[in-house]
């Protein structure tokens, strides 16, 4: 969860001392900087096992092909930077495949977090956040990102809500609930990466963030509004992308399943299945998420008033705080509209797409009408999804008494669909205990191909 209010930090810093090339990376800023932010509240392929033998090894879920990156000092792709980066990564316990070929960027990144004295042992989490940065940071946005990274800080205190942690973009602060799970555990692991994904969201797309408003006749940025339009316009926010996206990418890179903001995360998997990874990346990592989503819907022929209803309904599904519009719109209906516009009418025969719709339907609590009436007789409810999960488990030689926390959900890793579920873990922390079960699955034949019990490499404790 993220909050926009400013919070004072009193976190005692820890230290991770690294050796880095002199002059590279960023410098700690001497004072506060001006930053604009939204005011809303808002891996590689799996190493699969056979059906009778599972593995506990896994690589990064979203690794991109190796690229020639800009190295410190303006050079590009020099072997000396690769060797320096690999040596430093080994010293810090970072695997080579986490660098995604961005050796110069890694040197700058480590130097920057080393100079930040306010992260404490949260530094270990930030260090392993690098694959996300390597995959999505554009050269033109590096200066703004590293400025934010140099100011990122953590504090343990009282959060404004019962949530385990919150991110405050206005003050670049991760506030960790003092009454929550702050140690080395599956819960702490998920929470920290979810909040740090908010940091990435608000820092990686540059500083040109601007709110979007609906005037009754058009969508416009605040600076484009006339005085008359300003009197009657309404804000258009995309909380469901902010929270659902943080959950979605935490799943892709770290947990291998989604957990928390279920319906918006599943909606984003639907967007990726229809349009591809580049589109969903743009929606989340862009500093212009609201307009990006509005344009996506407009391109599919959806009216402006319906878009407003979609935003209000989806944000309600995320936070449950704002009221439903007079004409609420179901996520399932929107995905069907987008599918038909992009791929044609064959969505009923697309078993992967139907899995995504089933997930959203099973998690939707409030009842409101379907626009596509045929969906009512096609979709599975929560008990039916649990039954489906038991059928999948029946094909697996389970090596553990751990139970699924929820039913299997679809996750796309390098564009390939898997079924994945988060697992109950013991109250006494065990580093060798799996936190999720990932299944390579034939959706048409409803058959397990292979599976993996995923055991992450936890960062150090945060307190």
HELIX and SHEET records of a PDB file:
HELIX    1   1 UNK A   72  UNK A   74  5                                   3    
HELIX    2   2 UNK A   79  UNK A   92  1                                  14    
HELIX    3   3 UNK A   96  UNK A   98  5                                   3    
HELIX    4   4 UNK A  103  UNK A  115  1                                  13    
HELIX    5   5 UNK A  120  UNK A  122  5                                   3    
HELIX    6   6 UNK A  123  UNK A  127  1                                   5    
HELIX    7   7 UNK A  130  UNK A  136  1                                   7    
HELIX    8   8 UNK A  139  UNK A  141  5                                   3    
HELIX    9   9 UNK A  142  UNK A  151  1                                  10    
HELIX   10  10 UNK A  186  UNK A  203  1                                  18    
HELIX   11  11 UNK A  222  UNK A  224  5                                   3    
HELIX   12  12 UNK A  227  UNK A  232  1                                   6    
HELIX   13  13 UNK A  239  UNK A  250  1                                  12    
HELIX   14  14 UNK A  251  UNK A  255  3                                   5    
HELIX   15  15 UNK A  262  UNK A  275  1                                  14    
HELIX   16  16 UNK A  277  UNK A  285  1                                   9    
HELIX   17  17 UNK A  289  UNK A  299  1                                  11    
HELIX   18  18 UNK A  304  UNK A  319  1                                  16    
HELIX   19  19 UNK A  331  UNK A  342  1                                  12    
HELIX   20  20 UNK A  346  UNK A  349  5                                   4    
HELIX   21  21 UNK A  351  UNK A  363  1                                  13    
HELIX   22  22 UNK A  373  UNK A  377  5                                   5    
HELIX   23  23 UNK A  382  UNK A  393  1                                  12    
SHEET    1   A 4 UNK A   2  UNK A   3  0                                        
SHEET    2   A 4 UNK A 165  UNK A 168  1                                        
SHEET    3   A 4 UNK A 173  UNK A 177 -1                                        
SHEET    4   A 4 UNK A 153  UNK A 157  1                                        
SHEET    1   B 3 UNK A 219  UNK A 221  0                                        
SHEET    2   B 3 UNK A 212  UNK A 214 -1                                        
SHEET    3   B 3 UNK A 234  UNK A 236 -1                                        
SHEET    1   C 4 UNK A 409  UNK A 413  0                                        
SHEET    2   C 4 UNK A 416  UNK A 422 -1                                        
SHEET    3   C 4 UNK A 436  UNK A 442 -1                                        
SHEET    4   C 4 UNK A 447  UNK A 454 -1                                        
END                                                                             
